[in-house]
């Protein structure tokens, strides 16, 4: 499979044009490719990683994650002071002096408090309030001091407030997510939005009032290109300064073309299969376990992902302090075991080989995004393999905004209108995943897309949040991993390896594998003279 893909790529390369002398405008503009167009630039209502990454251009948070996964001050002068206060906890941030919004107004502690109030507004369609619902109050004793008071100790406190919104622009209310600022943000980030042409590109200019100083590159052009080959050809001809998320099948050619400008970065992104536990067939654990035994990660990686990714057994990255090796290979590839489980669940082979129960076929749909050819290859591989044990699988590809959109906009994951979903998520530095697994986080309240409800897991998540000491937290998350592996709301498949390439003229690029994304240090980038 990989050899065929490489041959096709070689044939295309033979006809690639070279780039002509760039114009004066091009010499002051960095052109960036992204695979998914964000559905909004409001980071608190979107489930898309593309939105979070793009918001790094326009907004800043109290703290941020660097390319090593370490917390660094952002709007705050330094990392916050933490004090246990009776049964609660107080976290105090001191903002940098002279902060400004891109429209020139002062950015103060009151904006942080207003951001919290918006997230917690019952009328506002927050993606998730997990974590923020543990906050008792956010106060601003003065313009530069923010005090976040928690009801109880809360270990992942640094993950809150990744972006601060302007109180003078953002208005609360039932339709706050539809106001103009969701697409035309007034922010505190390194760039200001100029134009967003849906389906094509987003244009931004350097923010002269950015607190780290105006970026060196005056203009950015972000192009929405979800076809791997199109993006590759534009990069090779010199029209892209940053080619992100290249297909694993393109890695060898990228290395050959520009070995010093290709970045291969192990990522905490994990490809996984989501089960809709409200589905009448998939609510049966025996069926989910049967499907788990029908996934051969090694073959899947080679056939659909270029052999570059690594097998995943947990949502927690293997290098994390919270990783539990006991969940590895819990469900080895074993079609015979899958058949036995389906037999036990009452699904018997029909005349055409597809299993039947109570007069209904064992037919399932696989929802995935249309911008990842590897996922279609994975779906077709499973369609053939699963048919051999009596499962009829159909693959449905849809645009990322339709898959990941909110419930109000008809997003398929949020509405629960799917059987199985093949997708990826980015693991956060802290192992707390309350937003994904807590029973009260089923959309639209959160991101529990599997519709998973387990009181034991709810208790473990709450205990993990309240426990500050890492040594004491580790056994809690070990138990959580065991329970998730037992119940199978999702099946982890592969850990990603990010493959990105820059142009000859772009300097300062440092890929960031965290949720912050590769644009995290765009203010440091430079364009060399042609």
Helices and strands as residue ranges (DSSP letters): H 2-13, G 26-28, E 29-34, H 49-58, E 63-65, E 71-73, E 81-85, E 88-94, H 109-120, G 132-134, E 135-142, E 145-150, G 157-159, G 176-178, G 180-182, E 191-197, E 201-206, E 219-224, H 228-236, E 242-243, G 248-250, H 251-257, E 262-275, H 285-292, H 297-304, E 310-311, G 325-327, H 335-344, E 348-349, E 355-357, E 360-361, E 363-369, H 373-387, E 392-398, H 400-404, G 407-409, H 412-415, E 420-426, H 434-437, G 439-441, H 455-466, H 470-487, E 490-502, E 506-507, G 522-524, E 526-527
